[in-house]
Amino acid sequence: MLPNVALAFAEGSGNIINPDGSLVFILVLFMLFVFVMNRLLFRPIGRVLDKRQALTEGATNEARAAVHRYHAKLADYEATIRQARAESYKQLEAERQVALESRRRLIDEAKQQAGDEIARAKEEIERQAATARAQLETESRQIAETISRTVLGRTVGGGAD
């Protein structure tokens, strides 16, 4: 057929397509072919592709929703943990304050007891020192009388100061 087309151009006829009755027949067959292909092939494939697209979008949306729920639950979990930590820190701080107050009270009581014992010990020492001074005074007068009696051979008066 190609040689005929080349021959037609060479002869100078110019128009190689001659519309005749077969053109209408070909157009009708083409329209029938498009209709049949559309009904049997293109529409079913389009529906399958649409269903696939819907399923894919549905699965994607469901996955997005699951990820969103995961992030929401994770945020709630982290907030709960932060709150629990804060409460435990507050409780520990309160217990620490109670322990420090108890410790301070015990130290104050120990200081008070030590101060009281020191004061009693000082009083006892003062009392013993006064008693010892009085005894020494008495003994020194007795020793002085004994020495003066022995040395002088007589009693020396003047003992009452």
ZAPAPA-222942 format. One record per residue (C-alpha): residue in one letter; chain; x, y, z; residue number from 0. Coordinates in steps of 0.001 Angstrom, whole numbers, plus 500000, padded with zeros to 6 digits. Layout:
N
<type=a	mol=A	xx=X	yy=Y	zz=Z	seq=NUM>
...
END
This chain:
161
<type=m	mol=A	xx=500000	yy=500000	zz=500000	seq=0>
<type=l	mol=A	xx=502869	yy=502336	zz=500710	seq=1>
<type=p	mol=A	xx=504063	yy=502136	zz=497141	seq=2>
<type=n	mol=A	xx=500572	yy=503146	zz=495974	seq=3>
<type=v	mol=A	xx=500600	yy=506203	zz=498233	seq=4>
<type=a	mol=A	xx=504003	yy=507172	zz=496964	seq=5>
<type=l	mol=A	xx=502796	yy=506639	zz=493404	seq=6>
<type=a	mol=A	xx=499692	yy=508787	zz=493993	seq=7>
<type=f	mol=A	xx=501847	yy=511653	zz=495281	seq=8>
<type=a	mol=A	xx=504198	yy=511231	zz=492337	seq=9>
<type=e	mol=A	xx=501375	yy=511496	zz=489820	seq=10>
<type=g	mol=A	xx=500303	yy=514715	zz=491484	seq=11>
<type=s	mol=A	xx=496763	yy=513763	zz=492420	seq=12>
<type=g	mol=A	xx=497374	yy=515419	zz=495844	seq=13>
<type=n	mol=A	xx=494425	yy=513929	zz=497774	seq=14>
<type=i	mol=A	xx=494998	yy=510349	zz=498812	seq=15>
<type=i	mol=A	xx=491852	yy=510092	zz=501012	seq=16>
<type=n	mol=A	xx=488682	yy=509852	zz=499039	seq=17>
<type=p	mol=A	xx=485668	yy=510063	zz=501361	seq=18>
<type=d	mol=A	xx=483025	yy=507653	zz=500261	seq=19>
<type=g	mol=A	xx=480339	yy=505480	zz=501948	seq=20>
<type=s	mol=A	xx=482899	yy=503432	zz=503822	seq=21>
<type=l	mol=A	xx=483843	yy=506478	zz=505897	seq=22>
<type=v	mol=A	xx=480381	yy=506579	zz=507483	seq=23>
<type=f	mol=A	xx=480577	yy=502831	zz=508118	seq=24>
<type=i	mol=A	xx=484001	yy=503200	zz=509757	seq=25>
<type=l	mol=A	xx=482713	yy=506042	zz=511927	seq=26>
<type=v	mol=A	xx=479733	yy=503931	zz=513041	seq=27>
<type=l	mol=A	xx=482029	yy=500967	zz=513779	seq=28>
<type=f	mol=A	xx=484362	yy=503271	zz=515713	seq=29>
<type=m	mol=A	xx=481467	yy=504647	zz=517807	seq=30>
<type=l	mol=A	xx=480214	yy=501132	zz=518407	seq=31>
<type=f	mol=A	xx=483716	yy=500051	zz=519391	seq=32>
<type=v	mol=A	xx=484019	yy=503015	zz=521824	seq=33>
<type=f	mol=A	xx=480607	yy=502202	zz=523326	seq=34>
<type=v	mol=A	xx=481400	yy=498495	zz=523731	seq=35>
<type=m	mol=A	xx=484904	yy=499164	zz=525103	seq=36>
<type=n	mol=A	xx=483505	yy=501749	zz=527465	seq=37>
<type=r	mol=A	xx=480858	yy=499311	zz=528755	seq=38>
<type=l	mol=A	xx=483031	yy=496193	zz=528899	seq=39>
<type=l	mol=A	xx=486492	yy=497519	zz=529734	seq=40>
<type=f	mol=A	xx=486888	yy=501162	zz=530696	seq=41>
<type=r	mol=A	xx=483992	yy=501509	zz=533189	seq=42>
<type=p	mol=A	xx=484783	yy=498253	zz=535097	seq=43>
<type=i	mol=A	xx=488463	yy=499157	zz=535250	seq=44>
<type=g	mol=A	xx=487527	yy=502673	zz=536387	seq=45>
<type=r	mol=A	xx=485260	yy=501261	zz=539119	seq=46>
<type=v	mol=A	xx=488011	yy=498885	zz=540279	seq=47>
<type=l	mol=A	xx=490506	yy=501732	zz=540323	seq=48>
<type=d	mol=A	xx=488018	yy=503961	zz=542200	seq=49>
<type=k	mol=A	xx=487395	yy=501217	zz=544760	seq=50>
<type=r	mol=A	xx=491147	yy=500700	zz=545134	seq=51>
<type=q	mol=A	xx=491608	yy=504443	zz=545556	seq=52>
<type=a	mol=A	xx=488811	yy=504566	zz=548152	seq=53>
<type=l	mol=A	xx=490270	yy=501610	zz=550030	seq=54>
<type=t	mol=A	xx=493754	yy=503113	zz=549911	seq=55>
<type=e	mol=A	xx=492490	yy=506502	zz=551092	seq=56>
<type=g	mol=A	xx=490397	yy=504809	zz=553776	seq=57>
<type=a	mol=A	xx=493381	yy=502809	zz=554993	seq=58>
<type=t	mol=A	xx=495549	yy=505926	zz=554870	seq=59>
<type=n	mol=A	xx=492963	yy=507926	zz=556792	seq=60>
<type=e	mol=A	xx=492577	yy=505104	zz=559282	seq=61>
<type=a	mol=A	xx=496355	yy=504947	zz=559716	seq=62>
<type=r	mol=A	xx=496456	yy=508733	zz=560223	seq=63>
<type=a	mol=A	xx=493683	yy=508454	zz=562786	seq=64>
<type=a	mol=A	xx=495558	yy=505650	zz=564564	seq=65>
<type=v	mol=A	xx=498736	yy=507747	zz=564612	seq=66>
<type=h	mol=A	xx=496732	yy=510695	zz=565949	seq=67>
<type=r	mol=A	xx=495203	yy=508498	zz=568699	seq=68>
<type=y	mol=A	xx=498682	yy=507173	zz=569505	seq=69>
<type=h	mol=A	xx=500094	yy=510687	zz=569855	seq=70>
<type=a	mol=A	xx=497120	yy=511747	zz=571995	seq=71>
<type=k	mol=A	xx=497526	yy=508731	zz=574289	seq=72>
<type=l	mol=A	xx=501272	yy=509294	zz=574435	seq=73>
<type=a	mol=A	xx=500735	yy=512933	zz=575414	seq=74>
<type=d	mol=A	xx=498238	yy=511856	zz=578098	seq=75>
<type=y	mol=A	xx=500662	yy=509235	zz=579365	seq=76>
<type=e	mol=A	xx=503531	yy=511724	zz=579500	seq=77>
<type=a	mol=A	xx=501321	yy=514288	zz=581241	seq=78>
<type=t	mol=A	xx=500287	yy=511660	zz=583783	seq=79>
<type=i	mol=A	xx=503907	yy=510719	zz=584393	seq=80>
<type=r	mol=A	xx=504881	yy=514389	zz=584792	seq=81>
<type=q	mol=A	xx=502024	yy=514916	zz=587226	seq=82>
<type=a	mol=A	xx=502953	yy=511790	zz=589205	seq=83>
<type=r	mol=A	xx=506585	yy=512923	zz=589361	seq=84>
<type=a	mol=A	xx=505567	yy=516382	zz=590501	seq=85>
<type=e	mol=A	xx=503331	yy=514918	zz=593203	seq=86>
<type=s	mol=A	xx=506049	yy=512523	zz=594361	seq=87>
<type=y	mol=A	xx=508563	yy=515389	zz=594457	seq=88>
<type=k	mol=A	xx=506100	yy=517458	zz=596503	seq=89>
<type=q	mol=A	xx=505538	yy=514546	zz=598854	seq=90>
<type=l	mol=A	xx=509276	yy=513926	zz=599192	seq=91>
<type=e	mol=A	xx=509843	yy=517620	zz=599857	seq=92>
<type=a	mol=A	xx=507115	yy=517631	zz=602512	seq=93>
<type=e	mol=A	xx=508617	yy=514538	zz=604162	seq=94>
<type=r	mol=A	xx=512054	yy=516146	zz=603979	seq=95>
<type=q	mol=A	xx=510708	yy=519295	zz=605645	seq=96>
<type=v	mol=A	xx=509111	yy=517196	zz=608393	seq=97>
<type=a	mol=A	xx=512383	yy=515322	zz=608900	seq=98>
<type=l	mol=A	xx=514365	yy=518581	zz=608992	seq=99>
<type=e	mol=A	xx=511925	yy=520049	zz=611512	seq=100>
<type=s	mol=A	xx=512165	yy=516910	zz=613637	seq=101>
<type=r	mol=A	xx=515946	yy=517020	zz=613418	seq=102>
<type=r	mol=A	xx=515992	yy=520697	zz=614376	seq=103>
<type=r	mol=A	xx=513692	yy=519998	zz=617326	seq=104>
<type=l	mol=A	xx=515903	yy=517107	zz=618491	seq=105>
<type=i	mol=A	xx=519019	yy=519261	zz=618189	seq=106>
<type=d	mol=A	xx=517357	yy=522086	zz=620134	seq=107>
<type=e	mol=A	xx=516270	yy=519634	zz=622828	seq=108>
<type=a	mol=A	xx=519790	yy=518169	zz=622992	seq=109>
<type=k	mol=A	xx=521280	yy=521675	zz=623255	seq=110>
<type=q	mol=A	xx=518799	yy=522553	zz=625998	seq=111>
<type=q	mol=A	xx=519589	yy=519359	zz=627892	seq=112>
<type=a	mol=A	xx=523323	yy=519949	zz=627473	seq=113>
<type=g	mol=A	xx=522914	yy=523551	zz=628640	seq=114>
<type=d	mol=A	xx=520879	yy=522394	zz=631656	seq=115>
<type=e	mol=A	xx=523485	yy=519749	zz=632533	seq=116>
<type=i	mol=A	xx=526306	yy=522271	zz=632146	seq=117>
<type=a	mol=A	xx=524435	yy=524734	zz=634396	seq=118>
<type=r	mol=A	xx=523833	yy=521995	zz=636998	seq=119>
<type=a	mol=A	xx=527475	yy=520938	zz=636752	seq=120>
<type=k	mol=A	xx=528614	yy=524555	zz=637231	seq=121>
<type=e	mol=A	xx=526301	yy=524930	zz=640233	seq=122>
<type=e	mol=A	xx=527628	yy=521654	zz=641662	seq=123>
<type=i	mol=A	xx=531208	yy=522783	zz=641073	seq=124>
<type=e	mol=A	xx=530481	yy=526159	zz=642712	seq=125>
<type=r	mol=A	xx=528830	yy=524418	zz=645640	seq=126>
<type=q	mol=A	xx=531729	yy=521976	zz=645974	seq=127>
<type=a	mol=A	xx=534216	yy=524850	zz=645639	seq=128>
<type=a	mol=A	xx=532375	yy=526802	zz=648370	seq=129>
<type=t	mol=A	xx=532298	yy=523696	zz=650558	seq=130>
<type=a	mol=A	xx=535973	yy=523071	zz=649866	seq=131>
<type=r	mol=A	xx=536815	yy=526731	zz=650687	seq=132>
<type=a	mol=A	xx=534874	yy=526499	zz=653912	seq=133>
<type=q	mol=A	xx=536617	yy=523240	zz=654827	seq=134>
<type=l	mol=A	xx=539998	yy=524706	zz=653883	seq=135>
<type=e	mol=A	xx=539225	yy=527774	zz=655958	seq=136>
<type=t	mol=A	xx=538292	yy=525633	zz=658911	seq=137>
<type=e	mol=A	xx=541262	yy=523296	zz=658468	seq=138>
<type=s	mol=A	xx=543663	yy=526190	zz=657961	seq=139>
<type=r	mol=A	xx=542466	yy=527792	zz=661217	seq=140>
<type=q	mol=A	xx=542824	yy=524479	zz=663001	seq=141>
<type=i	mol=A	xx=546310	yy=523969	zz=661545	seq=142>
<type=a	mol=A	xx=547220	yy=527559	zz=662457	seq=143>
<type=e	mol=A	xx=546000	yy=527025	zz=666031	seq=144>
<type=t	mol=A	xx=547895	yy=523747	zz=666262	seq=145>
<type=i	mol=A	xx=551087	yy=525373	zz=664927	seq=146>
<type=s	mol=A	xx=550734	yy=528379	zz=667187	seq=147>
<type=r	mol=A	xx=550076	yy=526161	zz=670204	seq=148>
<type=t	mol=A	xx=553042	yy=524016	zz=669394	seq=149>
<type=v	mol=A	xx=555380	yy=526925	zz=668639	seq=150>
<type=l	mol=A	xx=554173	yy=529329	zz=671279	seq=151>
<type=g	mol=A	xx=552987	yy=526802	zz=673726	seq=152>
<type=r	mol=A	xx=549758	yy=528598	zz=674246	seq=153>
<type=t	mol=A	xx=546459	yy=529175	zz=672478	seq=154>
<type=v	mol=A	xx=546210	yy=532189	zz=670254	seq=155>
<type=g	mol=A	xx=542800	yy=533911	zz=670385	seq=156>
<type=g	mol=A	xx=541351	yy=535961	zz=667584	seq=157>
<type=g	mol=A	xx=539797	yy=533228	zz=665627	seq=158>
<type=a	mol=A	xx=536443	yy=534914	zz=664957	seq=159>
<type=d	mol=A	xx=536762	yy=537194	zz=661955	seq=160>
END
